[in-house]
Amino acid sequence: MSRPRALAVCAATAGLVIGTAATAAAAEPILPLSDVTAGMVGEARTVVRGTDIVTFPVTVIDVQRSAEGPGGSLILVRASGPLIDETGGVAEGMSGSPVYVTGDDGVPRVMGAVAYGSGDQANVIVGVTPIEQMLDSGSGLRANAVAPAAAPVRRAVVVRSRAAARALEARRPDRIGLYPLARWTAAGVSRPLVGPLTASLARSGIRLTSLGPRTPRPAVTLVPGASMTVLLSGGDLVIGAVGTVTYVDGATVLGFGHPFLNAGRARFLLGDGYVYQTIAAPITGSSYKLAEPGTIQGMITADRADGITARRGAADGITAVATATDAARGTESTVRTTIAPDERTVPLVAGLLQDEPAIRVRDGVAGGTLTLRIAITSPDLRTPIVYRNVYASAGDVVSMASGQLPRMLSVLMQNGVRPVPVSSISVTQRLETRVRAARILGASVRRQGASGRPTLVLRLQPWRSSPRIVTVPVRLPAGVSASSPTIRVIPESQGGFDPFPADLSQSLGGSAALGARPAVVQRAERLAARATGTRLTRVVSSLARITDDRNDAVRLLAPGEDADDPDAGVSVPVPYVVYGGRATARVPFR
């Protein structure tokens, strides 16, 4: 675009934004699908850089009135003009861009939303979702009353990517492959976490663009043509898909023209966005907006075939804060974010929330000891659920502790007994360079008099250090008596120590596919089925059983008690992660 033309567009756009923002409560007139005909010329609005709205012309190629299209009927158009030449065709992130047709009365009417790219060589054939369908979808209806026309020469079929669209068209010349034009983006995620996050989303067919540190920006008014984002989280840690606002009616906002995750009724976060640049890649057909999700402005209430529906206002998200401290370096990092309360996506974000501050404060892969504390509050519970544990590793201690918060949230929110809502999350981690891990070498019990409290004397072999003696007061297991005066001492949990050096060829951690139901949820359901009390009590009880895995403790077993029974014996905290060994001790009763 030439500079004079660009300035003219920006000037016109500035007036458009101001004028539209002032009348945001008044919905714009729409063009019924029955009035759309081939050859009709319209104008699409979108953002290709910053927050300024620009336009490009489109020409209607075909109107496919059929229930077989994406969500129903579909309008095929050809995009053109200097802007499209500059962006290398339609770009991911343009989905939702409203298309206006101006009638003889001079009134621009909304025809629909740019939603799908296709496999054409020039990357300019676009699928537009009719605005009537988006309005119906937003209200939970499906009212495409237009009688189906004669079958088109080429039927549109939705696929995941442009590569799949081109493969379909090569295989079936009578088909047009269409793929959604939203673009997933993450910001504020450290490099070691980007690989696992990208791999997790890829298993769900989602391509991710990862940006650097989070950049706070002023909120942008959500008007038709402005950038919008559907967020899994917002704040210091943002993950979501970038698209465009199609239609605004008071507090209601429609966008995308295609589904986000096909969630139906949804509870994701609504945000604005900032476009750094639109990357042109016409040869590969993978042009996309390099954009950062912005300020949270409300909630996504519906995620259906014809687009997403949102409501501006207060965001009903999970307040989360995670802090990590490196005792040796004297550094501290805190991450504050708001997580969308969707049970399918919370664990994915929670894994990043737990690991991100620890990665930042450690500034690299290193061994040592990590003390973890997690507190989860729920409006259904009087007191928070608190989890504490200690991990030690000769290689990467952050990876060793990773995954505990997602595990807990999966049990609470994804179980089939009684989902427990979460209102806030707090994570605290303390890292030290010393590897506080040890094996049990021997044990004895001292007792002061017949009624005195017994004391456990443990002989431990610390990792790469000399043997140490640890003395702690204990409560004896119920089965220990003068007639059965022996106890067995074993590690409470043997999964808290990794003796191997860090594998520098691997990225930290790992995530399940988006929305995957972990095996730990099934285990929680089995435990809840055997518990007593209300459904809520049984779920909380099952979580307590699953998280009863203190690594910095030993277990005292009475004669005959089964070491595989997690309820057997007495747990005794010690100042080391106990990873192996066992001993038998005789208890004096005289």
N, C-alpha and C positions, 0 to 999 in steps of 0.2 A: 504494500500500500504506500502511495506517495505521501510525503510529509503534509502537504496542504490537505489532502483528502483525510489523512489520519487525524489532523487537528479538527477538521470539520466534523468527523465522526465523533471524536471525544467531546466536542462542544455540544453536539446534539444529544449525545449520551448523557452528559452531565445534567442537561435539562430534563431528560427522560427520568433519571434516577430521582431527582428532587421532586419532580411533579408526581411521579408514581408513589414515592414514599409518603407524600402529603395526603394521598387519597388511598392508602393501602387498605382501608376498611371496605372500599367499594370494589366489588369484583368486576373484572372487565367483561365485555360481551363476548360470546362465543359463536363460532361458525358451526352449525350442525353438520354432521357427517353427510346428511342427505344433500347438502348444498355443495359438497366438494366434488370437483370434476377434474379430469385429466387436462393438463395444459394451464391450469390455474397457477398464478405466480404469487408467492408470498415472501415474507421476510422473517428470518430467524434471529433471535437475540441471545447473546452469550457473552462470556468473558474469556479473553485469550491472554490477558496480562493484567496483573494488579486486580483492581475491583471495578474497572470501567466496563460498561456494557457496550458491545459493538454489534453490528448486524451483518448478515450475508443473505443474498437472495436464494430462494428455492423454487423449483418448478415441479408441480405435481405430475408424476409419471403414470400412476395407476392407483385406483382405490379398490382394495380387496375387502369386500364386505362378507365376512365369513367367521364362523365360530372357530375355525381351524387356525386363524392367525394368532399372533401373540396376545392372548387375553381377549381375542375377538377380531374386530376389523382392524385394518392397517392401511396407512397411506404411504405409498412409495414416492419419494421426491428425489430430485437431483439438486445438490448444493453447488453453488458456483460463486464467481466473483473474486476480486483481489484478495480478500481475507482468507478464503478457502485455498487459494493458490499459496498464500504465505504459510498456512498451517499444514500444508501437505494433505489436504482433504479433511474430512471430518475427523475429530480427535476424541479419544477417550476422555471423559470429563464433560463433553458437550451434551450428554444425555439429560433430558429435561428442558433443553433450550426451546422456549415457546416459539411457535410459528404463527405469524399474523397474516391475515389476508384482508386488504382494505377494499371495501365495496364501493359501489357508485356513490354512496352517501358520504364517502370520505371517512367512515368509521373503521378503524382496524379491529378485527375480531380474531380471537384465538382459535386456530384450527386444531392444534395439538402440540405434542412435544417430540422433538428429535429424540429418538430412543435407541435406535439400532444402526450400526454400521453394517456394511455388506462386504462381499468378497470381490467387488469390481476392481479392475486394474487401477483406475484413477482415484479410488477411495472417496467417491463423492455420492454414491447411491445410498440413501438414508431411509430408514423406516421410521415413520411418525405415528405415534399412538394418538388416536382421536381424543380430543379434550372431553367429549361426552363420556367416554369409557373411563377416563381418569376420575371424573366427578362421580360416576356411579361406583367405581371401585372404592373411592374415599368414603362413600356413605355405606359401604358394605353391600351394594346391590350389583346386579349384572343385568343391565337393561339395554342391550344393543338391538333396538327394535327395527333397524333398517333391514328390509328384506334382502337376502343374499342375491348378488348379481350373478351373471354368468361366470362360470369358473375362469379365472385368469389363466393366461398362457403360462406364467411361472408363479407357483405358489410359494409364499414366504415360510421359512422354517427357522426357528430360533436355535442357535448353537452357542457354545461357550466362548469361542474366540474367532478372530478373523481367519486364522489358519484352518479351523474347522469349517468355516463358511466357504472358503475356497475349495476345500476338499469335497464338500457336499456338492457344490456347483459343477465341479469337474466330473463327479460321479453321476449326478442327476441334472442334466441341462434344463429340465422343467422346474427346477427349484431355485429359489434365492435364499442363500444362507444369511442370516442376520445374527449379530452378536451385540450384547449390551455395551453401551458407550460410557459406563461409569468407570472411574479409576480409583483403585484402592491406594491409600497413602498412610504412612506412619511417620510421626515426628516425635523427637525426644527419646528415641530408642537407641541405646548404645550399639556399636558395631557388633560385638560378640553375640548380641541377642537377635540381630536382624536375620541371620541365617536360619535359625530355628523357626522364627515367626514367618518368614517367607515360605519355608518348606511346609509349615502347617497350613497356611492359606492355599498353597499350590495344590495340596491334596483335596481341597474343596473347589478346585478350578479357579482360584482367584490369583491374579497377578498383583504384586505389591510394589509400589515405589516408596523407597525409604529416604527420608530427608534427614538432615542433621539435627542440631539442637532445636528445641521449641522456640518460636519467635512470637512473643505476645503482641497482639495488634488490636486496634480499636474494633468494636463490633461493626458489622456492615448490615445495613437495612436489607432485609430479604424481600426483594421485589422481583417480578418476572424478568428472567435473563441474568440475575445475579447468581454467583456461585453459592452452592449449598452443600453441606456434608451430612451424611448419616454416620453417626459416631458410635463405636463400641466404648470409647472412653474419651474424655476431654480434660484439659488442664495441662499439667507438665508432660503428660503421656497421652498422645492422641493417635487413634487408629480409626479409620473409617473410609468411606467411599465418597469421592468428589463428583458432584453432578451440578445440575442447574435448576433454579426455581422456574416452574412452568406457570403457576396460577396462584393468586393470593385472594382470599375472601375473608376479610377480617383477620382473625387469629389463625385461620386455617391456611396451610401452605401445601401445595401439591408439587411434586417434582419427579425427575428421573424418567418417567414414562415406561419403566420396566421395574421388576422387583429388585430389592436389595439382596435379601437372603431367602425370599419366599416364606417369610415368617408368619404371614397372615396378620392377626392382631399382634402388635409389636410394642416394645418398650425400649427403643433405642433413643439416642440423644440427637437432637437437631442442632446443627451448627452452620455458621457461614464459612467462607473460605477465601484464600488469597492465592492467585495464580502467579507464580514466578515467571513462567514462560510456557508457551505451547510448543512442544518439541515436534518438528515436522519430520515425518519418516514415510513419505509417499510410496517408496519402492516396496518396503515391507508392509505398508498399510498399518503401522502401529503408532501413528501420531497420537500424542497424548498431552494432557495438561500437567505440567509439573506444578502441583498445587499443594498448599498446606491447609489442613482443616483448621478452622478458626474458633471463634467464641461460641460457647453453648448458648442457644437461644430458645430451647423448648424441647419437646418430646416428639418422637416419631410414634404415631398411634396405629398405623396400618402399613403393611409391606406386602402388596398384592401384585397380581400379574400386570396391571396397567400402571403401576407406579407406587410411590410412597405418599402417605398423607401425614402431615405433621401439624402440631399446634404450638404456636409461639407462646411463651410465658415461662413459668417456673419449671425447672428440670427436676424430675423425680428420680435422681440417680443415687448410687451408693457412694458415700463420701469415703475416700481412701487416702491414707498417708503412710508412707514407708520411709524409715530412717535407718541408715547404716553408719557405723562409726568404726574407724580403723584405729585401734588403741596405739599401735606402734607409730603410725604417721601423724596421729593427732588430727585426722581429717574426718569430716562428716558430710553426708549427702542426704537430702530429704526430697522425696518425690510426692507431690500432691496431685491427685486426679479424681475425677468423677467417673464412675463406671456405669454404663447402661445396665439396668437391672434385668437383663434378659438371661434366663438360666442357661441358655445354650452357649453364650459367648462370654459370660463372666469368668469362667476358669482360664480362658486364653489370656485375657487382660490381667488377671490376678497373677499369673506366672511371671509376666513382665514386671508387674508392680513389685513383687518380692525381690526379683533379681536385679532390677535396674539400679537402685541406690548402692547395692553391694558392688556391682561392677564399676560404678563411678568412683566410689571411695577407695576401692582397691587399685583401680587404674591398671589392670592387667591380671593375668592368671598367676595365682600363688597359693601355696599351701598354708596351713595354720589351723586355727580353731575358730568356729563361728557359733555364737550363742544366739538362738532365734526365739523370739516371742511374738505370737500372733494373738490378737484380740478381735473377735467378731461380735458385733451387736445386732440384735434383731428386735423389731417391735413386738414380737411374740414371746420374747424371753425377758425375764426380770434382770438377769445378770449376763454379762458377756461370756462367750465361750473363749477360753484362754488355752493356748497351746504353747508349750515351752520345750525346747530340746537343744542339744549341743552336738555339733558335728566337727570332725577332725579329718584332715587329709594331708598327705605328703605332697599332693599335686594341686588340685583346684578345689578349694573348700567351698566356694560359692556354688559350683555345680553339685557338690555333695548334698547341700541343704536345699537345693532347688526343688520346687514342685509341691511343697507342703501346703501352701495356701490354696492352690488350685484343688488339691485333694480334698481339703476340708469344705470348700465351697461347692464342689461337685456333690458331695454327700448331702449337704444341707439343701441345695436348690434343685438337684436333679433326681432325687430319690422318688420312688413310686408309692411311698407310704404317706408322707405328708411334707410337701415342700416347705422349707422354712425361709421366709424373706429375710434379706440382709439389709441393714441400714448404714452401717459403717464398718470399716476395716482399719486396723492399726497394726503395722509390722515394725518391729525393732530388731536390728541385727548388730552384734558387736563382734568385730574380727580382731584376732591377735595372731602374731606370727608363730608363737610356740604351738607345736602339735601336741595337744594334751590328750594322748591316747595311751592305753595301757592294757596289758593282759593280766589275768589273775594267776599268781604263782602259789599262793597258799592263804589259809585263813584260820583264825582261832577266835574263841569267844571268852571274854573275861566277865566276871560277875562279882560285884561287891556284896557279899552276904546272900542269904537265901532269898531275900525279897528285893535285892538291889537290881537296878536296871542293867541289862546285859550290854556289853560293848563289843562290837565287831572289830577285830584287828585283821586288816587285809594286807597281804604282801603282794605288791603290784610290780610289774615290769613295764615301765613307760617306754614309749617308742624312742629308740636311740638314746637311752639314758640309763642310769643305774637304778637298781630296784629301790622302791620306796615303801614305807609303811604308812598306811592310812587307818586312822582309828575313828569310828563313828558309833554313837549310841544307836541301838536298834530295838525294834519290837519283834519278838520271836513269832514265827508262824504258829498257828493254833495247834498243830499236831505235835509240837515239840514238848516233851515232858521228861520227868526223871526216868521213866521206863523207855522212852525213845529220845535220847539226849543228843542226837546228831542233826545237823542241818547241812544241806548242800548249797553252795554259793556258785551262781552262774551269772553271766551277763544278762541284763534286762533285755537288751536288744543288741544284735551283732551287726547291724547295718549302718552304724554311725561313723565308720572309719574306712578310708581308702589309702592303703599303703603305697600305691603306685604313683610315679611322677605324672604330671599333667600331660595329656596327649594334645600337643599344640596343633595337630592337623584337624582337630575337630572343633566345631563351634560349641559354645556353652549350652548345656541343657537340651531341651527338645520339647515339642508340643504335639498333642494329638490333633487330628483333623478338626476343623472348626465344627462345634456342635457334637463331637464324639462323646459317647457315654462311657466313662472309664470303668474298668472292672471293679474299682473300689466302691462304686455306687451299688453294684450288685451284691458285694459283700455286706455293705451296710444294710441293705434290704433284708438279707438273710438274718443278720444279727437282730434287726428290729422285729422280725417275725417271732423270734424266740424271747424277746423282752416283754415286760409287763407295763401297764399304765396306758395313758393316752397315746395317740399316734405321735404327737409332738414329743412326749417324754421318751418314747421308744426310739425316735430318730436321733435325739440328743444322746441317748444312752449308747446307741450304735456308734456314733461319732467318737464318744469317749473311749469306747473299746478299741476302735481303729487307731486313735491317736495316743493310746497308752503304750508308747514305744520309747521311753526315755533311754537315750544312749549313755548318759552319764549316771548310770545306776547299776547296781547288782540286785539279783533276786535271791532271797533266802527261801529254800524249800524244805518242808518237813518230810520225814520218811514216808514214802508212798505217794507223794504228790507228783503229778505229771508235769514235766518241764514244758511240754507243748501246750498246756492249758494256760492261757493268758491271765486267768483269774487266780491261779494257784500262787501261794507264797506271799512274801512281803517284799516290796520294792524299797531299796535303800540308796539314796543319792550319794555319789562320791565325786571328788573333784577331777575326774578323768572320764573320757569316753572309753568305756570298757568294751573291747572288741573280741575277746577270746579268753580261753582258759576256764578252769573250774576248780573248786576245792571242796573238801568235806571238813567240817569242824565239829568238835564235841562241846556241848554246852554244860558247864558245871552247875549242879543244883545243890551243892553243899559247900 
